[in-house]
Amino acid sequence: MTLAKPAFPAPDHDHRRCAADALAHAEAVCEQRAQKFTPIRRQVLGALLSSHRPLGAYEVIDELAKSMARPAPITVYRALDFLMANGLVHRIESRNAYLACAAHDHDATSAVAFLICERCGLVGEIPSASFAKDLNAAARSSGFAPKLSVVEITGVCAHCQKAS
């Protein structure tokens, strides 16, 4: 299997372009679904797009406080809930943190697989269609109606392996 794009961005990639593309994708998704992409939702997503590392809700608040009045936690949590419901943000359970989605379109029964680097903290997202198909079939055969599932795989990214 060859990936359409690398799971982890190159250390010298154009991150501004990466973030701009993700924001444009979010705008398109919200417009297509007739959802409001409010300024606070945009700012929360922008904070998450500040790096490829997952951020906790209070880290998002700290990031936002650099450029605006410190938002209330409930405001950020509501924005995160909206972004997650629209497939624009994922929650990394093992880190109790959130990650902006890398502009993938996930349907309600997708399986999302994350590669979490134990050294640098970056998180990559990889395709998991065949895994999702098998997992969803097994769940349905048990009379279960599956929804989005997330798989977290920890290890060391290629960039950190090269740096060792």
C-alpha positions as CSV (number, residue, x, y, z in Angstrom):
1,M,0.0,0.0,0.0
2,T,1.4,3.4,-0.9
3,L,0.1,6.5,0.8
4,A,-1.1,9.5,-1.2
5,K,0.8,11.8,1.2
6,P,3.1,11.1,4.0
7,A,1.6,10.5,7.4
8,F,4.0,13.0,9.0
9,P,5.0,16.2,7.3
10,A,8.6,16.9,6.5
11,P,10.3,19.0,9.2
12,D,10.8,21.8,6.7
13,H,7.3,21.7,5.1
14,D,5.3,25.0,4.5
15,H,3.2,24.9,7.6
16,R,1.4,28.1,6.8
17,R,0.2,26.6,3.6
18,C,-0.8,23.4,5.4
19,A,-2.9,25.3,7.9
20,A,-4.5,27.5,5.2
21,D,-5.5,24.4,3.2
22,A,-7.1,22.9,6.4
23,L,-9.0,26.1,7.1
24,A,-10.2,26.2,3.5
25,H,-11.3,22.6,3.8
26,A,-13.2,23.4,7.0
27,E,-15.0,26.3,5.4
28,A,-16.0,24.1,2.4
29,V,-17.3,21.4,4.7
30,C,-19.3,23.8,6.8
31,E,-20.7,25.5,3.7
32,Q,-21.7,22.2,2.1
33,R,-23.4,21.1,5.3
34,A,-25.0,24.5,5.9
35,Q,-23.2,24.8,9.2
36,K,-21.9,28.1,10.7
37,F,-18.1,28.3,10.8
38,T,-18.2,31.1,13.5
39,P,-15.1,33.1,14.4
40,I,-14.5,31.2,17.6
41,R,-14.8,27.8,15.8
42,R,-12.3,29.1,13.2
43,Q,-10.0,30.4,16.0
44,V,-10.1,27.1,17.9
45,L,-9.3,25.2,14.7
46,G,-6.5,27.7,13.9
47,A,-5.0,27.0,17.4
48,L,-5.1,23.3,16.7
49,L,-3.5,23.9,13.3
50,S,-0.6,25.8,14.9
51,S,1.4,22.5,14.9
52,H,0.9,18.8,14.1
53,R,0.8,18.0,17.8
54,P,-2.4,17.4,19.7
55,L,-3.4,20.0,22.2
56,G,-5.5,19.7,25.3
57,A,-8.5,22.1,25.7
58,Y,-6.6,24.3,28.1
59,E,-3.6,24.4,25.7
60,V,-6.0,25.6,23.1
61,I,-7.2,28.3,25.5
62,D,-3.6,29.3,26.1
63,E,-2.9,29.5,22.4
64,L,-6.0,31.7,21.8
65,A,-5.1,33.9,24.7
66,K,-2.0,35.0,22.8
67,S,-4.1,36.9,20.3
68,M,-7.5,37.6,22.0
69,A,-9.2,37.8,25.3
70,R,-8.9,34.5,27.1
71,P,-12.0,32.5,26.2
72,A,-14.0,30.6,28.7
73,P,-13.4,26.8,28.8
74,I,-17.1,26.1,27.9
75,T,-16.7,28.2,24.8
76,V,-13.7,26.2,23.6
77,Y,-15.3,22.9,24.5
78,R,-18.4,23.8,22.5
79,A,-16.3,24.8,19.5
80,L,-14.4,21.5,19.8
81,D,-17.6,19.5,20.0
82,F,-18.8,21.3,16.8
83,L,-15.5,20.6,15.0
84,M,-15.5,17.0,16.1
85,A,-19.1,16.5,15.0
86,N,-18.2,17.8,11.5
87,G,-15.1,15.6,11.2
88,L,-12.7,18.6,11.4
89,V,-11.0,17.6,14.7
90,H,-10.3,14.3,16.3
91,R,-9.8,13.5,20.0
92,I,-6.7,11.6,20.8
93,E,-8.0,9.6,23.8
94,S,-4.6,8.5,25.1
95,R,-3.5,12.1,25.3
96,N,-6.8,13.7,26.3
97,A,-6.1,16.1,23.5
98,Y,-7.4,17.3,20.2
99,L,-5.9,17.2,16.7
100,A,-7.1,19.1,13.6
101,C,-8.0,16.6,10.9
102,A,-5.6,16.5,8.0
103,A,-8.4,17.4,5.5
104,H,-9.8,13.9,5.2
105,D,-13.4,13.3,4.7
106,H,-14.7,10.7,7.1
107,D,-18.1,9.2,7.0
108,A,-20.0,8.1,10.1
109,T,-18.6,4.6,10.0
110,S,-15.0,5.4,9.2
111,A,-12.0,4.1,11.2
112,V,-9.3,6.7,11.7
113,A,-5.8,5.4,12.5
114,F,-3.3,7.7,14.2
115,L,0.4,7.2,14.4
116,I,1.7,8.9,17.6
117,C,5.4,9.5,17.9
118,E,6.6,9.0,21.4
119,R,9.7,11.2,20.9
120,C,8.5,14.4,19.2
121,G,4.8,14.2,19.9
122,L,3.7,14.6,16.3
123,V,0.6,12.7,15.2
124,G,0.1,11.3,11.7
125,E,-3.1,10.0,10.2
126,I,-3.1,7.0,7.9
127,P,-5.7,5.5,5.6
128,S,-7.6,2.6,7.2
129,A,-10.3,1.8,4.7
130,S,-9.6,-1.9,4.6
131,F,-9.3,-2.1,8.4
132,A,-12.5,-0.2,8.8
133,K,-14.4,-2.5,6.3
134,D,-13.3,-5.6,8.3
135,L,-14.0,-4.0,11.7
136,N,-17.4,-2.7,10.6
137,A,-18.4,-6.0,9.1
138,A,-17.5,-7.8,12.3
139,A,-19.4,-5.3,14.4
140,R,-22.5,-5.6,12.1
141,S,-22.4,-9.4,12.2
142,S,-22.8,-9.0,16.0
143,G,-25.9,-6.8,15.6
144,F,-23.9,-3.7,16.4
145,A,-24.3,-0.4,14.4
146,P,-20.8,1.0,14.2
147,K,-19.9,4.7,14.1
148,L,-16.5,6.4,13.8
149,S,-13.8,4.5,15.5
150,V,-10.3,5.7,16.3
151,V,-7.2,3.5,16.5
152,E,-4.1,5.0,18.2
153,I,-0.7,3.4,17.4
154,T,2.3,4.6,19.3
155,G,5.9,4.4,18.2
156,V,8.7,6.5,16.6
157,C,8.2,8.5,13.4
158,A,10.7,8.2,10.6
159,H,12.1,11.7,11.2
160,C,12.9,10.8,14.8
161,Q,14.4,7.5,13.7
162,K,16.7,9.3,11.3
163,A,17.7,11.8,14.0
164,S,18.8,9.0,16.4
